[in-house]
Amino acid sequence: MNEYLKAVLNWGFEQGVGYQLCYEFSPVTPSGSNPKSKTVVINMNWHDPVQLPYQAAHEIGHVLNQDSGSLYMFTPSKVRYEGEANKRAIDILVPIYFEDVYPEDANIEEFLDSFHIPEKMRDWAKDSIQRYYL
């Protein structure tokens, strides 16, 4: 387990979110969460292991946002919940990643690349980084 994944899971645990690491899932099975039980399940076989800290933060975001655990089909609500969980994930990762980085050295490209965060989240990441250094 890399240091960022460990830090995210520990942060979530401090917020009351438990976790289970699964090594049996397919590389294309996404991680998941159960907001009702305040638990996340992380697929440690994910095809892009660099993305695991972002995925863990995303799933913790669902729990903290108290999202419905029954959104399996495409709905407008699902899109909104996913977007909010993506934002929460970035807000979780920014203080962990930039903890020992001076403001003048903060680099959004390196941050996005470090977790393979989708390009569509660039603006939110930029804002989150700026808020962190205020």
C-alpha atoms as a printed R data frame, in Angstrom:
    type eleno elety resid chain resno       x       y       z
1   ATOM     1    CA   MET     A     1   0.000   0.000   0.000
2   ATOM     2    CA   ASN     A     2   1.486   3.366  -0.969
3   ATOM     3    CA   GLU     A     3   1.864   6.215   1.518
4   ATOM     4    CA   TYR     A     4  -0.936   8.301   0.006
5   ATOM     5    CA   LEU     A     5  -3.459   5.467   0.099
6   ATOM     6    CA   LYS     A     6  -2.512   4.779   3.705
7   ATOM     7    CA   ALA     A     7  -2.878   8.480   4.581
8   ATOM     8    CA   VAL     A     8  -6.306   8.710   2.904
9   ATOM     9    CA   LEU     A     9  -7.591   5.581   4.643
10  ATOM    10    CA   ASN     A    10  -6.244   6.783   7.995
11  ATOM    11    CA   TRP     A    11  -7.866  10.178   7.470
12  ATOM    12    CA   GLY     A    12 -11.164   8.487   6.658
13  ATOM    13    CA   PHE     A    13 -10.859   6.275   9.724
14  ATOM    14    CA   GLU     A    14 -10.400   9.393  11.863
15  ATOM    15    CA   GLN     A    15 -13.687  10.642  10.385
16  ATOM    16    CA   GLY     A    16 -15.440   7.405  11.368
17  ATOM    17    CA   VAL     A    17 -15.206   5.662   7.982
18  ATOM    18    CA   GLY     A    18 -14.026   2.060   8.037
19  ATOM    19    CA   TYR     A    19 -12.436   0.278   5.120
20  ATOM    20    CA   GLN     A    20 -11.868  -3.135   3.643
21  ATOM    21    CA   LEU     A    21  -9.074  -3.865   1.178
22  ATOM    22    CA   CYS     A    22 -10.061  -6.518  -1.363
23  ATOM    23    CA   TYR     A    23  -7.530  -8.451  -3.402
24  ATOM    24    CA   GLU     A    24 -10.000 -10.832  -5.061
25  ATOM    25    CA   PHE     A    25 -11.768  -8.422  -7.427
26  ATOM    26    CA   SER     A    26 -11.176  -8.127 -11.152
27  ATOM    27    CA   PRO     A    27  -8.900  -5.260 -12.286
28  ATOM    28    CA   VAL     A    28 -11.954  -3.538 -13.783
29  ATOM    29    CA   THR     A    29 -14.255  -3.833 -10.754
30  ATOM    30    CA   PRO     A    30 -14.578  -0.382  -9.193
31  ATOM    31    CA   SER     A    31 -14.167   0.275  -5.498
32  ATOM    32    CA   GLY     A    32 -17.366   1.007  -3.600
33  ATOM    33    CA   SER     A    33 -18.897   2.441  -0.478
34  ATOM    34    CA   ASN     A    34 -21.769   1.847   1.891
35  ATOM    35    CA   PRO     A    35 -22.702   5.158   3.515
36  ATOM    36    CA   LYS     A    36 -25.184   3.428   5.830
37  ATOM    37    CA   SER     A    37 -22.467   1.261   7.418
38  ATOM    38    CA   LYS     A    38 -19.806   3.991   6.962
39  ATOM    39    CA   THR     A    39 -17.516   1.597   5.121
40  ATOM    40    CA   VAL     A    40 -15.558   1.698   1.878
41  ATOM    41    CA   VAL     A    41 -14.290  -1.294  -0.089
42  ATOM    42    CA   ILE     A    42 -11.111  -0.732  -2.084
43  ATOM    43    CA   ASN     A    43 -10.226  -2.988  -5.019
44  ATOM    44    CA   MET     A    44  -6.488  -3.448  -4.563
45  ATOM    45    CA   ASN     A    45  -6.301  -5.184  -7.977
46  ATOM    46    CA   TRP     A    46  -7.505  -2.062  -9.815
47  ATOM    47    CA   HIS     A    47  -5.895  -1.813 -13.266
48  ATOM    48    CA   ASP     A    48  -4.507   1.656 -12.429
49  ATOM    49    CA   PRO     A    49  -2.985   1.342  -8.934
50  ATOM    50    CA   VAL     A    50  -1.754   4.951  -8.994
51  ATOM    51    CA   GLN     A    51  -5.415   5.990  -8.874
52  ATOM    52    CA   LEU     A    52  -6.192   4.078  -5.651
53  ATOM    53    CA   PRO     A    53  -5.731   7.048  -3.263
54  ATOM    54    CA   TYR     A    54  -8.129   9.109  -5.402
55  ATOM    55    CA   GLN     A    55 -10.614   6.236  -5.530
56  ATOM    56    CA   ALA     A    56 -10.412   5.732  -1.770
57  ATOM    57    CA   ALA     A    57 -10.941   9.456  -1.173
58  ATOM    58    CA   HIS     A    58 -13.857   9.394  -3.641
59  ATOM    59    CA   GLU     A    59 -15.542   6.508  -1.812
60  ATOM    60    CA   ILE     A    60 -14.932   8.164   1.567
61  ATOM    61    CA   GLY     A    61 -16.545  11.238   0.013
62  ATOM    62    CA   HIS     A    62 -19.709   9.238  -0.707
63  ATOM    63    CA   VAL     A    63 -19.860   8.159   2.935
64  ATOM    64    CA   LEU     A    64 -19.244  11.652   4.316
65  ATOM    65    CA   ASN     A    65 -21.764  13.121   1.872
66  ATOM    66    CA   GLN     A    66 -24.252  10.453   3.039
67  ATOM    67    CA   ASP     A    67 -25.033   9.526  -0.558
68  ATOM    68    CA   SER     A    68 -27.606   6.878  -1.314
69  ATOM    69    CA   GLY     A    69 -26.089   3.427  -1.612
70  ATOM    70    CA   SER     A    70 -28.635   2.281  -4.188
71  ATOM    71    CA   LEU     A    71 -27.729   4.302  -7.280
72  ATOM    72    CA   TYR     A    72 -26.785   1.514  -9.655
73  ATOM    73    CA   MET     A    73 -28.353   2.883 -12.838
74  ATOM    74    CA   PHE     A    74 -27.707   6.134 -14.637
75  ATOM    75    CA   THR     A    75 -29.819   8.918 -13.172
76  ATOM    76    CA   PRO     A    76 -29.316  12.672 -12.852
77  ATOM    77    CA   SER     A    77 -28.931  12.125  -9.098
78  ATOM    78    CA   LYS     A    78 -26.119   9.650  -9.692
79  ATOM    79    CA   VAL     A    79 -24.241  12.153 -11.838
80  ATOM    80    CA   ARG     A    80 -24.566  14.783  -9.111
81  ATOM    81    CA   TYR     A    81 -23.487  12.354  -6.359
82  ATOM    82    CA   GLU     A    82 -20.459  11.252  -8.379
83  ATOM    83    CA   GLY     A    83 -19.449  14.842  -9.078
84  ATOM    84    CA   GLU     A    84 -19.717  15.779  -5.419
85  ATOM    85    CA   ALA     A    85 -17.708  12.692  -4.394
86  ATOM    86    CA   ASN     A    86 -15.013  13.657  -6.934
87  ATOM    87    CA   LYS     A    87 -14.838  17.140  -5.427
88  ATOM    88    CA   ARG     A    88 -14.691  15.758  -1.894
89  ATOM    89    CA   ALA     A    89 -11.911  13.379  -2.978
90  ATOM    90    CA   ILE     A    90  -9.785  16.270  -4.180
91  ATOM    91    CA   ASP     A    91 -10.489  18.230  -1.003
92  ATOM    92    CA   ILE     A    92  -9.294  15.196   0.992
93  ATOM    93    CA   LEU     A    93  -6.160  14.675  -1.113
94  ATOM    94    CA   VAL     A    94  -4.966  18.287  -1.339
95  ATOM    95    CA   PRO     A    95  -3.907  18.718   2.326
96  ATOM    96    CA   ILE     A    96  -2.320  15.265   2.346
97  ATOM    97    CA   TYR     A    97  -0.358  15.852  -0.861
98  ATOM    98    CA   PHE     A    98   0.661  19.470  -0.220
99  ATOM    99    CA   GLU     A    99   1.386  19.138   3.506
100 ATOM   100    CA   ASP     A   100   5.132  19.703   3.090
101 ATOM   101    CA   VAL     A   101   5.011  21.774  -0.124
102 ATOM   102    CA   TYR     A   102   5.604  25.531  -0.118
103 ATOM   103    CA   PRO     A   103   2.913  27.527  -1.960
104 ATOM   104    CA   GLU     A   104   5.363  28.635  -4.649
105 ATOM   105    CA   ASP     A   105   6.215  24.987  -5.339
106 ATOM   106    CA   ALA     A   106   2.608  23.769  -5.596
107 ATOM   107    CA   ASN     A   107   2.096  22.228  -9.032
108 ATOM   108    CA   ILE     A   108  -1.355  21.218 -10.201
109 ATOM   109    CA   GLU     A   109   0.030  19.049 -13.025
110 ATOM   110    CA   GLU     A   110   2.087  16.962 -10.627
111 ATOM   111    CA   PHE     A   111  -0.885  16.671  -8.273
112 ATOM   112    CA   LEU     A   112  -3.264  15.465 -11.008
113 ATOM   113    CA   ASP     A   113  -0.632  13.084 -12.397
114 ATOM   114    CA   SER     A   114   0.218  11.675  -8.976
115 ATOM   115    CA   PHE     A   115  -3.270  10.180  -8.660
116 ATOM   116    CA   HIS     A   116  -4.373  10.008 -12.316
117 ATOM   117    CA   ILE     A   117  -7.180  12.434 -11.506
118 ATOM   118    CA   PRO     A   118  -9.358  13.062 -14.585
119 ATOM   119    CA   GLU     A   119  -8.747  16.284 -16.492
120 ATOM   120    CA   LYS     A   120 -12.379  17.324 -15.954
121 ATOM   121    CA   MET     A   121 -11.483  17.882 -12.280
122 ATOM   122    CA   ARG     A   122  -8.677  20.373 -13.035
123 ATOM   123    CA   ASP     A   123 -10.657  23.518 -12.174
124 ATOM   124    CA   TRP     A   124 -11.879  22.098  -8.874
125 ATOM   125    CA   ALA     A   125  -8.354  20.936  -8.022
126 ATOM   126    CA   LYS     A   126  -6.974  24.392  -8.788
127 ATOM   127    CA   ASP     A   127  -9.570  26.004  -6.515
128 ATOM   128    CA   SER     A   128  -8.987  23.448  -3.762
129 ATOM   129    CA   ILE     A   129  -5.227  24.036  -3.857
130 ATOM   130    CA   GLN     A   130  -5.741  27.798  -3.702
131 ATOM   131    CA   ARG     A   131  -8.098  27.423  -0.706
132 ATOM   132    CA   TYR     A   132  -5.543  25.201   1.018
133 ATOM   133    CA   TYR     A   133  -2.863  27.880   0.872
134 ATOM   134    CA   LEU     A   134  -5.086  30.772   2.045
